[in-house]
Amino acid sequence: MVFLHVAPPNPVSKRYGPQVNGWVYPFFEQNWRLFAPDPDSFNRQVLARTAHTDSDGNVRVSPWLDLTAADNSAVENSAFPSHTAQNLLRRAWSSYVDTHGGSDTARSERARMLQKYLSNIARDRTADHNGADAFEFIQLRVVTLPIAPPGTAGGRKPVPTEDRLLPWWKVTSRGN
């Protein structure tokens, strides 16, 4: 499948393009950022909270869990942090924004797939943090903060340029 994806256009890759792309993305995405990086001018803080219905029928909502802080801590405390640990959540969010824009409505199969991908990452990380606590819904909040230019006074806390609250997403234990 990867060969068909990277090979020059041919009758097979043209005919099976959607199936090949569905298998390749988002796990084997190809881009040139390794050679010509485009550094972010913003820090994004991705937070998640969960909800479940208890035995009395009451909806219980968890406090916000800072997924970005957990990622940063894992990278800082590792002598050899993996590319995945450093970029998985950030790239999943960037891909979500690329396919959804300012709307949280998926308008293509790729957008639905990336929404599920982001939801699965958040679900897995939240489940790892919460242990055995089960939940039925997850909600993400993304706070975008500007990065101060070099040489500026760092005493002031940056003001968020965006505070985006996504809708509640239904989750399953297997993420399907």
N, C-alpha and C positions, 0 to 999 in steps of 0.2 A: 504494500500500500504506500509506503514512504517512497519507494522507487517511482511509482506512478505519479506521486505528488510532485517530485522534484524533476522528473524527466521532462524533456521538451514536449510540447503538445503533440499528441498522437491520437489515432482513432480510439484506442482503448481508454486513455485518460479523459478524452472528451466525452465518451459515452458514459463512463462511470465516475465522472467528476464529483457529483454530489455525495456519492457513497465514499469515495476516497477522502474528500474533505471532511466528511462526518467522522471518519476514523482517525484522521491525522490531527484535526483540531480538537481541543486546545492543547493536547499533550505534546505534539511535535511541531508546534508552530515555528515557521521559518521567518526570520527578519534579520536586518543588518545592524541591529543595535550593539552587537558585540564589537563591531569594527568602527562604528560611528555612533557612539552613545548620545542620546538626547536626555541629559539629566533633567530630572524633575525640578521645577521651580517652586513646588509646593510639597508639603508633607501632608499625607492623608492618614487620618486616624480612623480605623474601621472598628466599630463597636457592634456587639450583638447582644440581644436579649431573647429569652425564650418564654413561651407560654404553654401551659397545660391545664387541663380541666381536672380538678380533684374529684374524689369519690362523692362529694356533696354537690357537685355540679358548678362549683365556683372556679372561675378562671384565675390562675395564679401566674403572675408575670415576674420574671427574675430581674435582678438589677442588671445594668449594662456591664458587659465584659469587654475589656479593651483587647481585641485580637491583635492589633498592631503592636501594642506594648509587649504582649507575650512573644511575638515574632522577634522584636528587637532584643528582648532579653535572651532569647535562645541564640541569636547570632552573636551577641556580645559575650556570652558565656561559653562559646565554643571556639576552640583553637582552629578548627577547620569547618566553618559553617558552609552548608551546602547552598548551591544556587537556588534550590527549591525553598529552603528555609528563608532566604532573603527576599525572594521575589514572587512566590506563588500567590499570596493574597493581593499584593499590589498589582500584579499583571492580570489577575482575575477581575479586579475592580476596573482597571483600564479597559479591558476587553468588554466588560459590561457597559461602561459608558459609551464606548465606540459603537456598540450595537443598539443601545437604547436612547442615547442622547439625554435630554432632560426629562424624558418620560420614562415611567417604569412599566410600560406596556411593550411586551415583546411583539415585534412585527414581522419576524422571520424565524425560520427554524434554527438558524445560527444564534439568534438572540435568545430564543427559548433554551437552547443548549447552554449558552454562557450564563444565563440566569440560574439554571440548575447547577452548573459547575460552581458558581459563587456560593449558592445556597449550601451545596454539599461541603465545601471547604469550611464555611462558618459552622455548619451542623457538626462536623467532625471535631473541630477545635473546641466548640462549646461542650460537646459531649465528653471530650477528654478532660476538660476543666471541671465539669459537674459530676464526673464519675457515673454512678448508676442512675442519676435522676433523669427520668424520661420526660420528653416534651413533644408537643405536637406541632408547634409553630415557632418560627424564628423571624426576627426582624433585625435589619441592619441599619445603622446610622453611620454616615461618613462625614467627618469634619475635615475640611480642607483649610490648612494654614499656610500662609506664604513663608518662604525661606528668606531670612534676612540677607541682604547683600553683604559680601565680604567687607570687613572694616567698619561695619555699623555697630553702634552700641547695642549689646545684647541684653540690657537690663529690662527692656519692656517685653511683656508677653504679647505674641502676635495675635491680631484679631482675626477670627475665622472669616474666610472669604465665602465659604459655603458650608451649610450644615444641612445635609440631605438625609431625610428619613424615608427609608424604603417601606413598602407595604409589608404586612405579615405574609410569610410564605409557609404553606403546609409542608411539613417534612415527614419522612418515614425513616424507620431505623436503618434502611439500606440506601436511602437517598434516591430511590427510583421514582 
